[in-house]
């Protein structure tokens, strides 16, 4: 039933895709789509606007207009669906009421050693975003836009001692295991990323084991589905943490 009531309005020209409003909305009425926050259904929004104060760029306001009435039962059903998706690792946005590992973050990576005791001083981290697992990162994540992408098999950061300095610095990382995770799901995810994120280059870091050899195939099939041809380098690391092979694929 339509009625005139208070409801949020999102100015997409201001939205930077940070996802903070998604986390603030307990009803799950907002999702990130193509890097922008969107109100997905009028009847999910209660008009109380908890999201307004969380927006760092003032892209959300409360207006009064004709809209479907707020429907608590529809919201409850919607949240159950989101929770089921999250538990199945099919999250496409940061989810309210979900695991904190799905919360998207972008941050300056540094360790302020000057403010710590000497025994706790640390080397700089090159990580600039969260999450990092392939299954948890939505293709619309803002940190993927125009990124130099590093796709790393799970074991590589453990095996290669200078992972942050030599590979992560200046790149956006996605990690996963081509042996234990769903190959078809990976291909679909990368195809979507390559279609919408304008990736500039891809570095694939894998271990010198047969199961890891699937990762380059996954990336190349994703590119083919997206109709893209992106400069790619494949780097192979031994179990002792030594680079044993580097291959550049021409774009």
KAQUIFEN-V398463 format. One line per field, one symbol per residue. ss: DSSP state (H for helix, E for strand, C for the rest). phi: phi as a letter, one per 20 degrees, with the letter a starting at -180 (. if undefined). psi: psi as a letter, one per 30 degrees, with the letter a starting at -180 (. if undefined). Layout:
# KAQUIFEN-V398463
ss: ???
phi: ???
psi: ???
This chain:
# KAQUIFEN-V398463
ss: CEEEEEEEEECCCCCCCCCHHHHHCCCCCEEEECCEEEECCHHHCCCCCCCHHHCCCCCEEEEEEEEECCCHHHHHHHHHHHHHHHHCCCCCCCCCCCCHHHCCEECCCCCCHHHCCHHHCCCCCCCCEECCECCCCCCCCHHHCCCEEEEEECCHHHHCCCHHHHHHCCCEEEEECCCCCCHHHHHHHHHHHHHHCCCCEEEEEEECCHHHHHHHHHHHHHHHHHCCCCCEEEEEECCCCCEEEEEEECC
phi: .ebebfbecdeffefdmfnfffffefemfdceclncfcfeagfeeemfmffgfeffdlecbeccbfbfffcgfffffffffffffffeldfdbfdfmdfgfeffbcbfeadeffecggfdfcffeefdbbfcfgfeeffegffefleeedddfgfffffefdgffecfgncddccadfeeeeffffgfffgffffddlfebcdddceecgfffffgfgfffffffemdcdgccddddffendfdaccdeff
psi: kklklkllkkjfffkggfgeeeefjffgfklkkhgkkkjfkeffkfgfhffeffjfghfklklklklkkkjeeeeeeeeeeeeeeefghgkflkkkgakfffkkkklkjljiffgllefgkllkkgkglklfkeffjkfgkfffkhljkjjkkefefeejfheeefeekglkkklljfefljeeeeeeeeeeefeffhkelkkjjllileefffeeeeeeeeeeefhljkkkkkkkklfggkkfkkkkkk.
